[in-house]
């Protein structure tokens, strides 16, 4: 039996097959319905009664639902954006799941943008699944733009897998983001006072208290302190050098060096006695006092922040129940802050004392001007600050 010729793609974006030493081209673009039909007609005329060839990726992935499923299966769960991709794709599938991929254009993306922008209601349930409370909320302008950007990135991934036509991605890129005034704005993040942080430390488990203090002293990002391991810390000289292998700017081939001064070394030392490749701060050691259950090997940035808010909510008697909000905490006389504010506070204090160049060196910002600052002199300045203040 002769082998069925494979439907192939030419560099001119035409479909063709190699048959008896010659190429036979089909009209229309590669993988278009007319090109595919000519291919099947060619098989019927030259190969007799043959079974149809195995469907290609684009034939298997026909709808938005298929595209979303394929993307999430390929996206690593430890990707810091995975949760945001899920939020964006859940709404995309809910609205256009049965829509064919090539039918999703700028108008449908605008419709999705409006759905993200519109007010919605969040429900809170107890362990039995009963709705205990609801809260009206509306996404900020930047959150809407970020989620729409994630949808575009999914389609860009689809182009790289030949599931989406490149011109379709170009059309989606033409949809502008929301401008200032077209949606709620998030208040500018403010630094948190040490008095408010110190008030909460006694309510935190030892794991969370250590993480908060390390972040306060170094100004590292929440995801960095969540993933610190003994193998990432160089203790051969002072100050210690901590180099996270994966960080926000690792895709730009930038190294992130965080210096640990005397105070930070004292706090971190007890947690460095673990196996070299284990995470220093494990969720189970904190959450077993609160919930019990199975946990990831390290905290996520969201789980870390939620654990802190959970601890703050337990300070008064009776405790504050969900949903947590800044207004409810402040009305009860409680501090309300997030791990991102710890980093902001460190940057603010370093900039006030040593200038903006030192703040960029300590925080590891990845702007063009910050790239120029990543010199030996800047790193030496960051090390000096860590040894004297951290």
N, C-alpha and C positions, 0 to 999 in steps of 0.2 A: 504493500500500500504506500502510495506517495504521501509524503509528509505535507500537512496543510501549511501553506506559506503564512508567515506571521505578518500581521498588519503593522507597518513601521512608519516612522516619522522622518520626513526629509527636512533638511535645513531650511528650505523655503516654506516650511509649515504645510507641506502636502503629505497625504497618505500614499504609501506605495507598498508593493510586495516584490520580492525577488523570485522569479519563476523561470525555470529552464535557462538560467544564465542571463536573463534580462530583467530589467525593472519595468513594472507596470504601474503608472501613476493614476490617481483618482482625482476627479474634479472636486472643487470645494476645499475648505480648510481641513487640516488634519483633525480627525475625530468628530467632524461635523456629520449630521445625519445623512447628507447626500454622499459624502465620502464613504461612510460606513456601508451605505446601501450598495454602492458600486463594488465595494470589497466583497460583500456577501453574494452579489450577482456574479462576480468573478469566480468565487469558490464554486457556485452552482454550475457554472459553465465549464470549468476546468478540472474540478476535483470530484465531480459526481455528488452522490448523496453522502456528504460528510457531516459530522456533528459540528456545530458552531464552535469557534475557538473560545478559550476562557476569556471572560470579560476583563477589560483593562480597569485600572484604578478609577478612571473617570466614568466608566460604565457602572461600576459598583457604587460609586459615590455620586448620586444623582440629585439629592435634595439637601437643603440646609441642615436638616436633622443628621444626614449622613456625614456632612462636612464637620459639624460640631463634634459628633461622636469620634470621628477619625482624629481630629485635632486633640481632644482631651486624652485619648488613648496614647498619643505620642508625646504629650507634655509631661515632664517629670513632676511628681507630686510635691517634691521639695522646692519647686520653682516658686520664688516669692510672689509671683503674679498669678499663680494657679487659681487662688480663690477669686481674684478679680475676673479672670477669664471665665470661670464658672458663672459668676453673676451675670456677665454680659451675654454668655451663650444661652443661659436659661431663659432670659427674656427674648433673645433672638429666636430660639426654637419655639417658645410659647407663641410668638407672634407669626413666625414665618417658617415653622418647621417643615411643612409639607411643600413649600415653594421650591421649585427647581433652582439649582445654584445659578444658572445663567439668567434667571429672571429677577434676581435680587440686584436692583440698581440703585441709583442715587435717591429716587423718590422713596423707596422702601427704607433706605438708611435714614432719611429725614424723618420718616414716620417712627422708626425705632428711637431716634433721638428725642422726639416729642414724648414718647412713652417714658423714657428715662427721666425726662424733665418734669413730668406731671406729678402732682402730689400723690402719695400712696399711704397705705395703712400697714403697719407691722404688727403682727400678733405674737404674743408671748404665751407659751404653754408650760404647764407643770409636767412632772414625770409621767403622769397618767395620760398626757395628751390633751388635757382640757385647757382651753384658752382662758388665761387668768387676767390678761390686760391687753390693751391695744394702744398704739401710739401713731399719730399722724406725723409724717415727715416728708421732706422733699430733698432730693439730691442737690448738692451744690453744683455750680456751673463747671468747676474743674473736674468733679467726679463724673459728670455726664460726658465731658470731653475725653476723659481718660477711658471710660468704658467704650465709647464709640471708636477710640483709637485701638482698643483691644479687638474690636470686631474687624477693623481693617487689617490688623496684624494676622488674624485668623485667615482672612482671604489671601493675604500675602503668602502665608504658609501654604495655602491651597495652590497658589500659582507655582510654588517651588516643587509641588508634588504632581503637577499637571492635572489638578482637579478643577482649577479655575483659570479662565482666560485672562491674559495679562491686561487686555484692554478693559476688562471689567474692573480690575483693581484701579486702573487709572480713572475710571468713571467715579468710583466710590471716593477716591481721594479728592474729587472736586467738591464734595460736600463740606462746607466750612464748619468749624467748631462754634460753640456758643460764645458770643462776645460779652464783655462786661455789661451788666444790666439785663441780660437775657435769662438770668437764673440767680438763685441765692449765692452769696459769697461766704466762704468760710472765714471767720475772724482770724486775723494774723496771729500766728503762734507766738506766745509770750514765754519768757523764761520763768521757771518755777523757783521760789525761794527755798533755801535749804531748810528753814524752819518747817515748811509744809512737808518736805520729804522726810525729815527726821521724825515728825509726828506719826508717820505711817510705818516707819521701819519696824517698830515693836509689834505691829499687827501682821507683819509679813512672816512667812516661813523663812528659815535660815537661807534656803536656796534663793528665794526672791530678794531677800534683803542684801545678799552678796551681789546679785546681779545689778540691783539698783545702785549700790555704792560704787561698783566697778564702772558703771556707765556714767555716773556723776563725776568721777575722777578723771576719766579718759575722754568723754565726749563721743564714744563710739556709737554706731547705729544700733538700734534694738536687735536687728537680725544678727549682728556680729557677736554681741554678748550672749545671745541664745546658743551659738554654735562653737564657742571657744573650747578647745581641747588641749591637753598637756603637750601634744606634739606640735602645736602651733606657737608655743611660747619658748623663746630662746632665753634661758636663764644664765648664760655664760658670762654676761657682763651687766653692769648697771648703767642706766635703767634697763629692765627687761624689755625685749622686743617681741611684740605679738603681731604675727602676720596672718590674718584670715586668708585661707586658700580661695574661698569664694566670697565675694563682696559685691557691692552695688556696681562698681566700676571695673570688675575683673574682665568683662567683655571688651573693654577698651585696652586690655593688656597693661593696666596700671597695677602696681603693687601698693598694698595698703599696709603701712607700718604704724602700729599703735604702741606707744611707750608706756611702760608701767612703772610709776614712781614708788617710793617707800610705802605709802598708805595702800595703794592698789596691790602691791606685792604681799603685804600683810593679810589683806582680805582674801586674795586669790590662792595663797599658798596651801591652805587646807584642802582645796578642791583639785590640786594638781597631783595628788597621790594616787589618782585613778590610773587604770590602764591607759597607755599613751594615746590610743585612738578613740577612747570614750569621750563623750561630752561631759564637761565639768558640771554643768547644771542640768539635771534631769527632771522632767515634770513630775514623775512619780514620787519623788522625794518631797515635793511641795503639795501636790494635789491629794495624796493619800489621807491627809488630815482634813480634807474638805469633801471630796467626792468618792474616791475609790474607783478602781477600774483600770483599763489598759491605756497606756500612754505612748506617745512617740518617744524616740530616744533623745530628742532635744525639744526645747520650747520653739514655737513659732512666734513671730512678732505680735500677731493678734492675740494668741493665747497668753503671752507674757503680759500684755497690756490689760487683758480681761482679768487675769489673776490678781493684778494690783488693785483694780477697781473692786473686785470681789472682797479683797481684804479690807479696803477702806470702808465698804458698805457694812462690814461687821463691827466697826468701832462703836457705833451708838447702840443703845438698848431701848427699844427693839431695833434690830438691824433694818437697813434700807433694802427693800426688795427691788427686783427688776420691774421695769426697765431703768437702768442707770442713766442719769443725765447730769450735766453740770449744774443746772438749776436746782435739782433735788438735793445734790450734795451740799451746795452752798447754803441752801435754806436750812439744812440740818447743822450748819456750822462746821462742815467737813472740808478738807482740802480736796481739790479735784485736779489731777495732773496725769499726764501720759508719759511713757518712756521717751517719746520724741522731744518733750520739753526738757528732759534731763540733758540731752545732747545740745539743745538750744541754749540752756543755761551755761554749759561749759564753754560753748563758743562765745557767748556774750561776755563772760568773765575774762577769758583769755584776750579777746579783742580789746576790752577796756584797759587791761593791764599791759598788754604787749603789742597791740596793733593788729590790723586786719591780716597782715602777712602771717603772723604767728597763728591766728585763728584758722586760716586756710590750711596751714601745715598740720595743725593738731587735728582738725576735723577731716582732712583728706578730701576736700571738695574737688570736683572734676571739671570745672569750667576751664576755658582756654587760659585765663590769667592764672588759675590755680596750677595748671600744668607747668607753667613757667616757674612757679614757686617751688615745684618739686625738685629742688637742688640739694646738694649736700649741706649747704648753709642752712636751708629751711629745716631739714631733718635734724640737724644739730640743735637748732633753736627749739624744736618740738621736744627733743630729748632733755634739754636743759629745763624746760618748763615742767615736764613730767617729774623730774628728779627733785625739783624744788617745791612743787605744788601737788603732785599726784601720788 
